[in-house]
Amino acid sequence: MKRCSVVGLIDSNDQVSLVDNDSIVISVELPENQSKTRYGVGAFIKRAKQHLVSPNLYASELLNLSALIYAADTRISRDDYSQDGWTREFDIYFPVNEVGIWQSLKGKIEELLSFITGDFWRLHFREREAKHHLEVIEGSDTAIPVKAVSLLSGGLDSFIGAIDLLSTNIDTLFVGHYAKDGTQNYQNRVEHALKGHYPEYFKGYVKGCLIFDKSVFKSGNQEINSENSQRSRSFMFLSMAAYLASSMGESCKLIVPENGFIALNVPLDPLRLGANSTKTVHPNFMCKMGEIFDYLGLNIELINPYRHMTKGEMMADCKNQSLLTKHAHETLSCASQSKMRWDQGGFKASRLGGSGGNGNCGYCYPCLIRKASFQKALIADNTEYVAIPDFNTAKIKVGKNGSVYAESKDILSVQYAGFRLKKGLIKPNIEIHKSGTLQGVYYEWADIADMYARGLSEVYGLVKDITVTKSN
């Protein structure tokens, strides 16, 4: 295990004293002209400019901080540089115009980052010299304030959220983040569908692609492997959205459309505890992120309107069923859309009934929840699942001596948890606390417990009769 220091530099000549001189060093330049920042930050700001009414300094700095955190999270391999195969240690050196307000947030941000990533974080704030102060970009004279900014990832939940907003005649600006993995293809499809159906209220879609390549290792270390778990992505994604929402010159809603069941993400079995249970839209994360927005005075109301709904209920209650039915199959829910790429047209894809390649796999946990939601909403699922399109014909296997194949792992876990719920061996009001504290939303516990029970029953109904056979 080795610590990593992520240093935000004012320019290429900037020098920063480190607490741990033996640490791996990542360097990211954060010039005073933020639109010149590399790695996709500046490109996002340039795309956003036409929509900015009155840009906010603290939102600009928060975007920079999220970039440093995302660089740390994606560039340092957990396998190679963690204590236990997962937990890494980071020092973030962050230049700001005024240290005071950020220093007051230090503990809250460190706690939030540890919660969503499972790593240890230490933030070190330092003040920029006046001549190098971060400049707030000028807003556009033609920008018109919107009432809502909503995440639009290319996924099914965010597509439903967009339909519901636009169907109620709310002027909405959308934000997307993509990587070089084909995600943008799904974003382009839902954008085309929404823009064509709601041209009056669809006010724009600002997309960003933040990628930190090996050039962040200024003094060697190019051999260090990257990390693909990306648990800090939600912090960065919300910071991008806050950059837009805070610039409206008036109070703005920031909508995070995510079904409550996957947002809570209670472990299905003892093997899915801790690091294996993602918390990227967990109520605790949302609560703490909202507190950070409030403390910075961003004038943002952070909301997940679906936090008490299952994915199937989101589909069934969508305000434009015809539009949803027509385009739902064009969205992405998969946890790893490239998992069958290596086997395109090969034995495994053929055995499972899929085509191989990129897309929704059909067997990971998010894909199971997706399939169950179509079943719950009584909507035909025309999604192309590249691994398992049909559970009735797929030859799903479990390995020898109790080991499992990826294709059967989540199916077996849902069968285990769903059976225990059905037999009264699970108490929802207790289970909901296993993925993280709900202290900040204690008044919602009953609603969350009811939603959890409905959500687990929903996905269990999909898989309870699936046969998994032992491999030879």
N, C-alpha and C positions, 0 to 999 in steps of 0.2 A: 504494500500500500504506500502511495506517495501523494502528498497534497498537491493541489493545483492552484496557482495564483492567476486570476484573470484580471488583467490590467487595462483599464480604460485610459488611453493616452490622449492628450490634447492635440499633440502633433507628433511627428516622427522623432523629434529631438527631446521629447518629454522624458524625464527620469523619475521613477517612483521607488521609494524604499520599501522593501518587502519584509514582512514579519518572518517568513520562512524562505531563506535564500536558497535552500536546497529543493524547493518545489518546482514542479513543471510550470512553465510560464506561457500563458496565452496573452497576446497583445492585440487590442482592437482600438484603432484610432477613432476618437469622437470629436471631430473638429467643431469649431464654433458655428460654422455654417452646416447645419445638420443635413441638408440635402446632399452634401458631398460625402456623407458617411458611406463606407463600402458595405459589402455583404448583403445588400438588398434593402438596408434601412433607408438610404437616400432615395432609392428608386421608389419605395413606398411613399415617402413624403412628397415626391414630385407628382405622383399619381393622385395623392390626396389633396394637393394644393387647391384645385378648382372647387373643392367642396368646403374649404375652411372659411368660416366667417370671422372668428376671433381666436386664433390659436393660443394655447395655454402653455406657459413655461414648464410647469410641473409635469404636465402630460408629456411634453417633449422629453424631459429628463427621465420620466418613467419608461418611455419607449427605449431610450438608451440603456437604462438599467436592464430591461428585459432582454436586450440584445446580448449584453455581457453574460447574463445567466444562461441564455440559450446556447451561446458559444461554449460555455463550460459544460453544459449538459450533453451536447452533441459531439464534442470533440474528444472527450476522455472516456475510454472504455471502462465499463464496470468490471468486466472479467479481469482486466489487467491491473486496474488501479483502485480496487476497493478493498475494504477490510474483510468482507464476507461474501464476495461474489456480487454485491449490490451497492453497499454504502460507500460513497466517496466523500472526500473533504475538500471544500473550496474556500478560497479567500477571493472576494471581489473588491477591487480597488476602483472606486467610482468617483469621477470628478463632477462636481455640481457648482452652481453659482453661489448658493448659500447653504452651508452645511447644517445649520440649525434645524430646519424642518425635517430634513432627511435623518438626522441623528435621532430625532424623536421617534422615527418609524423603524429604526434599526431592528429592534427585537421582534416587532410584529412581522416584518418582511422575512427575517431569518426563520421564524417559526412557520410562516406560511410556506416558504420554499422547502423546508424540511418535511412538512406534511405532504406536499404533492410529489416530491421527488424521492424521499427516503434518504437523502444525503445530509451531510452537515455543512452549513453555510456560515461564513463570517463576512459581514459587510464592513468595508473601510471607506468612509466618505472623506473626500478632500476638496478644498475650495479652489476653484479656478481663479487665476489672476483676472482682474477686471478686463484687461485687453484680450483675454481668451474666453470671456463669458459666452455661454451657449446663447446663440441668437434665436429669438422666436421668429419663425417665418411669417411673412405678411400674409394675411388672408386674401381671398379673392373678392374683387368688387362685385362679381356676378354670383357669388355663393348665396344660396338661400337656406336658412335654417330648416332642419327637419326635426320632427318630434321623436324619432326613434332611429337608433343605429343598431343593426342586428347582425350577428355572426351568420355567415352563409358559407359553410365548409364544403358543400357538395354532397353532404350526407342527407339521409331521409328526414331526420328530425328538424334540421335547419331549413329544409325545403318546406316542411309543413308550417314551421314558424313564420316563414316569409309569406306563404299563402294566407295565413290567418291575419297577419298585419296588413297586408295589402288589400285583403277582402273587406277590411273595416275602414278603408279609405284613409289610412295613416301614411303620410309622407315618410318614406324610409330610405335610409342609406345603408348599404350592406358592405361587410368587410370579409375578406377571405384570405387565408394563408395557404400556400401550396408549396410542395417540394417537387423535385424532378422525378416523380414517381407515377405520373399520370393523373394525380388528383385534379389538376386544372381542367382536364377533359370533362370531369363530372361537374365542376363549377361552371364551365362554359355552357353545358347543357341546361342546367337549372336556371342560369341567367337568361338564356334565350327564351325559355318557357315563361318565366315570370315577367320579363320585359315585354314580351309580346302580348301577355294577357292583362297586365296592369301598367301600361305606359305612363299613365298620369301620376301614379304614386311611387313607382320604382325610380328613385332619384339618383341612382348610381351604385356601382359595385367597385370598391377599391380593393385590389388584391396585392399581396406582397409575398415575396419568396425570400426568406432569410436563410442563407446557407453560409456556413463558416468552413472554408477549406483549410488545407494544411498551411497556408501562408500565415495563419495566426500564430504559428510557432516560429517566432522571429529568429531564435538562436538554436537551430537544430530541433530534435524531437519529431521530425517529420514521419518517423516510423511508428508513432503512437497510433493505435487503432481508434476508430471513431465509435460512437455509441448510437444505437437506433431506438432506444426506449422512449426518449423525448418526453419525459414526464413534465418538463417545464414549459411545454408548448402552450398550455392553456394560459399561463401567466403572460407569455409573450403575445398570444392572440388577443387577450383582453386588453393588454396595453396598447396594441395597435388600434383596437376599437375605441378605447378611451381617448386616444389622440384625436380621433374624429369627433366623438360625442362631446368632448369638453370644449370644442371649438365653435359650438353652435351659438354662443352668445346668450343662451337661455338654458333652462333645465331640459335635459334630454334623457330619454330612457335608453339604456344599453341592454338589449335583449340577448340572452343566451338560451336558445331553444334546445333543450335536451330532456328526454324523458326521465322522470324521477328515478326509475328503477336502475338504469345504467349509471345515472349520476351518483346514486348512493353506492352502488357496486359492492354489496355485501358479499364476502367470501362464500362460495358455494360449499366448500369442504375444507378440512384442515390444511390441505395442500395449497390453498389459494389465499393464504393470509399474507399480510405485510406487503412486500414488494409486488406480489402477483395481483394485487387488487388496486387498480388505478383509481385516483381521486381527483381527476382533472376538472370535474364540475361538481364535486361533492359539496353539500350545503355548507360545510365548515369553510371550505376554500372560498365559496361565493360570499359568505358572510365577512370573512377577513379581507377579501379583495374590495368589497364595498366599503369597509371601514377605512382602507387606505385611500380610496377615491374621496371619501368624505373629508379625511384629514387634510388631503392636498387641496381641498376646495374645488374639485373638478365639476361640481354641479351635475353629477350623473346619478341616475337611479338605476342600479344594477338589478336585473330581474331575470329569473328563470320561470316563466309562466306555467311550465309543465312539470314542475318539481313534485307535484302530487299525482301525476298521471303516468300510466304505463305507455309503452310505445304503441301498443294496439289501440289504446284509448285515444292517443294523439291522432292516429290515422282515422279512427271512427268518427271523431269530433271535428275533423278538418273542415273548414268553412267552404271549401270548394272541392267537392268530391270528384267531380269530373276532371278537373285539372290534375288533381293528385293521382287519380287512377291512370290517367294518360301518361304521366311522366315519372311516377314513383320508381319504376324499374331503372331509370337513368341515374339514380343516386348511388352513393357508396356508403356502406356501413362497416365493411370488413376491417378487422384489426390489422391485417397485413395483406394488402391486395396482391402482392407479388409472390405469395407463398407457393403457387403452383407453376411459376414461370420456369423453374429449373426442370420441370417434368412435362413440358408442353407436349401433348400427344403421346406421352410415355405410359408405362404400365400402371402406375398409381392412378393417374388421371382416368385411364380407361376403366380400371377396376371400380372406381368410385362413381363412374358415370359422367364425369366432367370433361371439359374440352382442354383443360390446361391453360396456362397463360395468366394474365393479370385481370383482376376484378374481384368481385365478392366471391369468397371461397365457398361459403355455404355450410361450413362446419365449425368455425370459431364462435366464441360466445356472442359477440355482437351480431354475427350472421344468424345465429339461432334466435336471438331476440328479434331480429328483423323478420325472419320467416314467420315467427309466431305472431307478429303484429299484423301481417297480411291476413293470416288465418283468423285472428280476433276481429279484424275490421271487415271480414268477408269481401276482400278485394283480391282479385286474381293477381298472383305474383308472377310477373313476366321477366323478372330479373334473370340474367344469365349468371348462374353460379358455376365457376370454372372448376370446382372440385366435386361438390355433391349437389346436383340439381334436384335429385329425388331420393329421399330416404328409403323408399319402398324397394328401389332397385339397386342401391349402392351396397357394395360388399364391405361393410365397415368392420375393421379388425382392432383387437387389442393385442398387445405383445405378449411374449412369453414371461412367465414368472412374475406376473403382476405389472410389468411395464406396460406403457400405453403408447399408441401412436397418436400423433397430433390430431388426426381426424376423429378419434373417439374420446379424447381427454375431456373436452368440455361437455360432450353429450352425456358421458357417464357422471360428470359432476352435477349437471342439472338433474339427471335422474335421481341421484342420491339426495340432493337438497329438496327436490320437489316431493319425493316420496316421504321424507321426514316431515315436511309441512303438512302433507295430506293426513298423516297418521298422528298429528298433534305433537310431534317430537321437537318441533321448532316453535319458539315463541317470538312472533314478529317484533313485539315491543322490546325484546332483548337483542335480537339479531341485528336490528338497524344500527346499533352502536358499535358493531364489530369492525366496520370499515373506517372509523374515525369519530371523534367527538361531535356531538350535535348540540353542544352547550349553547351556541349562539342562536339556535332555532328551537329552543325547548318547548315553545308554545305550539309547534307543528308536529311534535312527536307522534301523536295519535294518527294524524293524517299520513305521515310518512310510513308508519307501521302498516296501516291499511293498504297503502299503495304497494309496499314491498310484498305483502301477501298476494295481492292481485297480480303483480308482475311476475313473481316466481310461478304462480299457478298458470299464468299465460304461456310462459316458455316451457314449463313442464308438460303442458297439454300437447305441445308439438313433439316432444321427444320420448314420452313415457313408454311408448310401444316400439321404439326402435331397437332392433336386434344388433348386438355387437358380438362378433365371434372371435374366438381365440386363434391367433395365427399358428401356422404349422411350425 
